[in-house]
Amino acid sequence: MALAGESTLITLVLIAVYFVVLLGIGVWASKKIKSSEDYMLAGRSLGFWLFTLLIVCSICSGMTLVGTSGFGFASGWPGIWEQIFVPLSAAFCIIFFGSKLNKIGRKNGCMTVVDYFSLRYENTRELRALSALASIAVSLVYLVGQYTAISIVLIWVFGLEHWQALLIAGVIITAYTVIGGLYAVSWTGLVQGLILIFGVILVAPFILTYAGGLEHINTVLATIDPNLVMPWFPSGSTAAYAYCTPEYLFSFGVLLIVGLACAPHVLSNVFAARKTSYFKWAPIVAFLIYLVIMLLVKLCGMAVRSMQVDGLLAGVVPEGGKVADFALMYGIQAASPSILITGLFAVIVLSAVMSTTDRLMLTVGTTFSWDIFKTMLRPKASERQVVLVSQICVLLAAVISLILAINPPEMLAFLIWLGIGLMLSAFAVPMIAGLYWRRATAAGAISSMLIGLITCLAFGAYYNFVEKLPMHFSIYSLACSIAAMVIFSLITKKNSEKALDLTYTGMYLHPKDKPNSLTEESKE
């Protein structure tokens, strides 16, 4: 169902202006690209706010607005824990990975997470190939969810066919990402992040007030199911929406906090920060920004559930239409006092879902062009050839993910959680063990990553097609990944002390240099 004619016109103008700004940033950014490092890491020059908002925007995805509101609509208060877990993932990434990876990247020229794995585990072929292919695969899975979210927004605004909405979204995002690389992604991320932050703060009060306030919302939810206003559902709940039991929430917390923090498209950002001193305050700032956004969006999803029961969505939701994934859009459409607010909201939602999509596409492109093409296939390739291959791969990533997004699953959030589960199972153990356990070896990393991926898909298939498990399926594959790392590392030869020292491996958060060594702070 499209918006009314006048609303559609205003929204079209606002979205057109928004898209022109993004493309303009892409053209401007292209002039700053002189090398592959400029294209992939913005010349390692991101300041505090650019870096912090890029981390937030890389995690802030279709799930943040479209999926989270739908989750709130379906699960009520038991799903509120997600709003703590996801912001914590940004803080976890910066605290536990940021300082070390940034320093390693500067001293050793590491451009990607795969570069780090190769250096730390002294394996330039098998581990590099596996981690690069795994990074591309999980990014593509995650991309499908992002394009589906963008499609949902454009369908709501213009009443387009799903494939038409996907094509429009793909062309715009691919254009500025291909042209400007991380310079474009970071600056568009700044614009998108500011729109998202102030936009959610602007529109949420309209929805909550129109629904009758929080007390009324809770009263209505309790009439549907008393458990919807409890901290969690009781263990053994059989309702389709009642999966937020204590044991499931534990696994959900691990999935979101650690899985998102280990995602290649999130981790790669720490290589681009200009100073390691940013990692002192960035975790707190990123956490608080994201926490406010997530809480407001979740409450809006719950408010729309209450509005539906009260009959306040009459004339907004088409007959037989599904409300969950469109919850936030239908809420603002019903509650908005102005068609201008409705139009602005469409731009806000697009900002959220596009801010992760472009980073994922760039991750796919840079992973293939640098970690496979440059390092393994054509070591003598020029800087221009590397950038060109990356641009081609970004385009291919868009085409593949758009094709896969044509038939998306019913609940958008589940597809995104599958992508996060694969990230957790493949990258968490090799990354954490590599940075903090000096006994971790290449054999341990390879087996951990491979077994994690295989068992995640196996447990995921069992969960979806055979029987529901008490915890998220990725927690079981994570346990298999940990076991593989420990067993294979202990039975194989330890990596050299030189490699361990170069990668600051040990039980400390911040790099420890010898007193007479020159730090990157002094180099600047």
Summary of the structure (lengths in Angstrom):
residues: 524
radius of gyration: 22.5
end to end distance: 54.7
largest distance: 72.1
contacts: 2035
relative contact order: 0.18
helix: 78%
strand: 0%
